[in-house]
Amino acid sequence: MDLSLSADDLAFRAQVRELIVETFPDGEAYEGTSQHEARWHAAMLARGWAANKWPVEFGGPGWTATQHFIWERETTAAGLPSQVGGMGMGMLAPILFAYGSPEQQARFLPDILHNRVRWCQGYSEPGAGSDLASLRTRAVLQGDRYLVTGEKIWTSNAHQADWMFCLTRTSDEPKKQAGITFLLLDMHSPGVEVHPIVSIDGRHMFNRVTFDDVAVPLENRVGREGEGWTVAKGLLTHERTGQAFVSLSLDLVRRIREAAAGLPGSRGEGSLLHDPGFAARLAWAEIELEALAMTELRTLSEVEAGAAPGAQSSLLKLKGTDIVQRMTEFFVECAGPYAAPWFPEITGRPETVGPDWAQPETVRYLEGRAASIAGGSDEIQRNIIAKHVLRL
Ligand SMILES: Cc1cc2nc3c(=O)[nH]c(=O)nc-3n(C[C@H](O)[C@H](O)[C@H](O)COP(=O)(O)OP(=O)(O)OC[C@H]3O[C@@H](n4cnc5c(N)ncnc54)[C@H](O)[C@@H]3O)c2cc1C
């Protein structure tokens, strides 16, 4: 198999590198601040690359699978997000392409493209996570609007969101899936309350969101009443394809190597990088990562040829999560005692000890534990693979 890049792909890679250097000249690092994000987003918009996964008819650049692959690799290596616009850009937009009315597309897509509004995902509820179809948040149609009452949990970034795409119960069919409806809910509506949940990495990302007779106009329903499950399932496969974390893991390997090369080996000689136990485990993780990268490429080319990501995305998510978590463990091993959790907002001491990477990588390790739950837990992915890929 010839995996070398064609002349056109090399030229594309050069353009990507040029854009990165033009936007962040003189080796300036991307720090994830809102100013940096806006600068990067503006640069991508100007090139027509902001909505790089969208179909051409909705403003996407029409990249090949290889171009997507190059983009992911180059942006991740530079520490940049491959797209800006969060859940609106990556998760809701594909749903609007498939199920949204022309009016909904015209109303919501431009704001997503220009990152003018933020979206959150209202699926999970207490008692309805893996068993999502058991959700109970009720939407009752009254005239030309639904009144929504109930509760969502683990809603990432709800405290910053303007809108929520959510699943609601509109009828009590014997088959639970048949009574679910997909709504777009304005988070600034009366009756919405956001309650913060602080996670183990010390950050506030999760929330519990409650609704008390929140009015949602009928025009904000995506698909027909009772069709929400079909809409939601399409969205989840897109969510999971985006969770293979290949570029991130590749970048972590490079940095683990750098960090371990500067640390003593366990037998007091050589560096940790050449310590046989450490080197063998890292090599094994890298081999699995290469195999995952190939599977991801295969999925991308199938998607490019018009297929929906399907159950294969569960495989990518399961394996990708496992590998990225192992990578974060290598960093904790490198950090040794400096990996002890350190949160300035708790200790009140802003100074850090140990190498520069020890604290952020420890936070990444803690945060990374959640990856095998978010977007459907490992066990649920295995069930899907058993049923739909292996046909057991
Ligand atoms: C980082 C992160 C971000 C998230 N963001 C959002 C968000 O923005 N919006 C949103 O709606 N939700 C979000 N979630 C919630 C997430 O979708 C749920 O946590 C997930 O679906 C699991 O549901 P649960 O927490 O209720 O666990 P449960 O479903 O109660 O599962 C508990 C355990 O039982 C196992 N289990 C359950 N059913 C089965 C089965 N049939 N077979 C085998 N094992 C099973 C699970 O694997 C798990 O280990 C997020 C979660 C995380 C961790």
The ligand as a Gaussian input file, in Angstrom:
#p B3LYP/6-31G(d) Opt

LIG

0 1
 C      -17.428000      14.407000      29.492000
 C      -18.890000      14.155000      29.343000
 C      -19.650000      15.058000      28.625000
 C      -21.030000      14.832000      28.479000
 N      -21.757000      15.781000      27.832000
 C      -23.067000      15.595000      27.651000
 C      -23.845000      16.570000      26.982000
 O      -23.341000      17.621000      26.577000
 N      -25.153000      16.337000      26.818000
 C      -25.760000      15.189000      27.254000
 O      -26.935000      15.020000      27.017000
 N      -25.060000      14.253000      27.949000
 C      -23.726000      14.430000      28.140000
 N      -23.003000      13.491000      28.842000
 C      -23.690000      12.356000      29.449000
 C      -23.406000      11.023000      28.798000
 O      -24.039000      10.915000      27.551000
 C      -23.840000       9.934000      29.763000
 O      -23.061000      10.058000      30.937000
 C      -23.678000       8.550000      29.186000
 O      -24.593000       8.329000      28.151000
 C      -23.858000       7.444000      30.261000
 O      -25.042000       7.604000      30.940000
 P      -25.111000       7.647000      32.551000
 O      -24.091000       8.641000      33.037000
 O      -26.528000       7.872000      32.924000
 O      -24.625000       6.231000      33.010000
 P      -25.497000       4.880000      33.060000
 O      -26.278000       4.758000      31.794000
 O      -26.256000       4.868000      34.339000
 O      -24.379000       3.769000      33.059000
 C      -23.697000       3.380000      34.260000
 C      -22.799000       2.201000      33.928000
 O      -23.598000       1.074000      33.487000
 C      -23.160000       0.626000      32.220000
 N      -24.303000       0.197000      31.402000
 C      -25.478000       0.857000      31.257000
 N      -26.297000       0.188000      30.413000
 C      -25.621000      -0.915000      29.975000
 C      -25.918000      -1.984000      29.080000
 N      -27.094000      -2.050000      28.435000
 N      -24.984000      -2.938000      28.876000
 C      -23.777000      -2.879000      29.509000
 N      -23.439000      -1.895000      30.394000
 C      -24.338000      -0.919000      30.620000
 C      -22.479000       1.818000      31.590000
 O      -21.527000       1.447000      30.620000
 C      -21.821000       2.467000      32.792000
 O      -20.600000       1.870000      33.074000
 C      -21.637000      13.689000      29.029000
 C      -20.874000      12.786000      29.771000
 C      -19.522000      13.000000      29.928000
 C      -18.729000      12.031000      30.734000

